[in-house]
């Protein structure tokens, strides 16, 4: 048994190489792999946010053009401003609902932790 211990001794260079391999493997496991997964989630989140944003813009543009196509609102003077005001109001409601949805989750978390 004593001979096994003597023959298992490694030189300093072998210990340094083993330590380097251990540190590199640990760093890759604990940083690089989670960052790749996080990058995938961020990519899907950004793509979804862009899609929702474009959808809202097209929805508001459709509302504006639909309101402008009415004969009662298609004139000169103050009546021509109604489609624009209605579109701005609809945009404000959409923004308000988004902000309410975002802050609602935060207040729910604060109530449960308190």
PLY file of the C-alpha trace (Angstrom):
ply
format ascii 1.0
element vertex 114
property float x
property float y
property float z
element edge 113
property int vertex1
property int vertex2
end_header
0.00 0.00 0.00
2.82 2.37 0.75
4.21 1.69 -2.69
0.88 2.74 -4.30
1.06 6.11 -2.61
4.61 6.66 -3.70
3.85 5.75 -7.32
0.68 7.97 -7.40
2.62 11.13 -6.61
2.44 13.69 -9.36
4.81 16.48 -10.17
3.91 20.15 -9.76
3.36 20.57 -13.50
0.78 17.76 -13.52
-1.03 19.32 -10.56
-1.13 22.71 -12.26
-2.47 21.17 -15.49
-5.12 19.25 -13.55
-6.10 22.39 -11.61
-6.32 24.36 -14.86
-8.58 21.72 -16.42
-10.75 21.68 -13.30
-11.11 25.48 -13.20
-11.85 25.74 -16.95
-14.43 22.97 -16.73
-16.09 24.56 -13.72
-16.15 28.01 -15.33
-17.68 26.60 -18.48
-20.29 24.66 -16.54
-21.28 27.51 -14.22
-21.01 30.50 -16.56
-20.94 29.69 -20.25
-23.74 27.10 -20.35
-26.21 29.25 -18.32
-25.34 32.27 -20.48
-26.20 30.30 -23.62
-29.54 29.34 -22.11
-30.15 32.92 -20.96
-29.31 34.19 -24.44
-31.95 31.92 -25.91
-34.60 33.24 -23.51
-33.59 36.84 -24.17
-33.76 36.23 -27.92
-37.28 34.84 -27.70
-38.30 37.70 -25.39
-36.96 40.38 -27.71
-38.55 38.70 -30.73
-41.89 38.46 -28.95
-41.69 42.08 -27.81
-40.98 43.27 -31.35
-43.86 41.19 -32.72
-46.30 42.52 -30.11
-45.10 46.09 -30.70
-45.56 45.83 -34.47
-48.97 44.24 -33.98
-50.08 47.11 -31.74
-48.83 49.70 -34.23
-50.69 48.01 -37.10
-53.81 47.68 -34.95
-53.76 51.40 -34.12
-53.08 52.30 -37.74
-56.02 50.15 -38.82
-58.23 51.86 -36.24
-57.18 55.28 -37.52
-57.77 54.39 -41.16
-61.09 52.74 -40.34
-62.33 55.80 -38.47
-61.15 58.08 -41.26
-63.10 56.10 -43.83
-66.45 57.04 -42.24
-68.22 59.76 -44.16
-69.33 61.54 -40.98
-65.71 61.94 -39.86
-64.22 62.56 -43.30
-64.49 66.29 -43.57
-62.76 69.45 -42.75
-62.71 71.24 -39.49
-62.98 69.82 -35.99
-64.64 66.54 -37.02
-61.48 65.43 -38.84
-59.59 65.37 -35.52
-61.89 62.78 -33.92
-60.17 59.73 -35.53
-56.78 60.96 -34.34
-58.05 61.63 -30.82
-59.71 58.20 -30.66
-56.50 56.53 -31.82
-54.42 58.39 -29.23
-56.95 57.41 -26.57
-56.80 53.76 -27.66
-52.99 53.87 -27.55
-53.12 55.35 -24.04
-55.47 52.58 -22.91
-53.14 49.93 -24.37
-50.13 51.46 -22.61
-52.08 51.73 -19.37
-53.09 48.07 -19.53
-49.49 47.05 -20.19
-48.19 49.11 -17.26
-50.95 47.77 -15.01
-50.11 44.21 -16.00
-46.41 44.74 -15.30
-46.87 46.42 -11.94
-49.63 44.06 -10.82
-47.17 41.15 -10.64
-44.71 43.22 -8.63
-47.29 44.24 -6.05
-48.48 40.66 -5.70
-44.92 39.51 -4.99
-44.41 42.27 -2.43
-47.63 41.35 -0.59
-46.65 37.68 -0.30
-43.14 38.42 0.96
-44.25 40.98 3.56
0 1
1 2
2 3
3 4
4 5
5 6
6 7
7 8
8 9
9 10
10 11
11 12
12 13
13 14
14 15
15 16
16 17
17 18
18 19
19 20
20 21
21 22
22 23
23 24
24 25
25 26
26 27
27 28
28 29
29 30
30 31
31 32
32 33
33 34
34 35
35 36
36 37
37 38
38 39
39 40
40 41
41 42
42 43
43 44
44 45
45 46
46 47
47 48
48 49
49 50
50 51
51 52
52 53
53 54
54 55
55 56
56 57
57 58
58 59
59 60
60 61
61 62
62 63
63 64
64 65
65 66
66 67
67 68
68 69
69 70
70 71
71 72
72 73
73 74
74 75
75 76
76 77
77 78
78 79
79 80
80 81
81 82
82 83
83 84
84 85
85 86
86 87
87 88
88 89
89 90
90 91
91 92
92 93
93 94
94 95
95 96
96 97
97 98
98 99
99 100
100 101
101 102
102 103
103 104
104 105
105 106
106 107
107 108
108 109
109 110
110 111
111 112
112 113
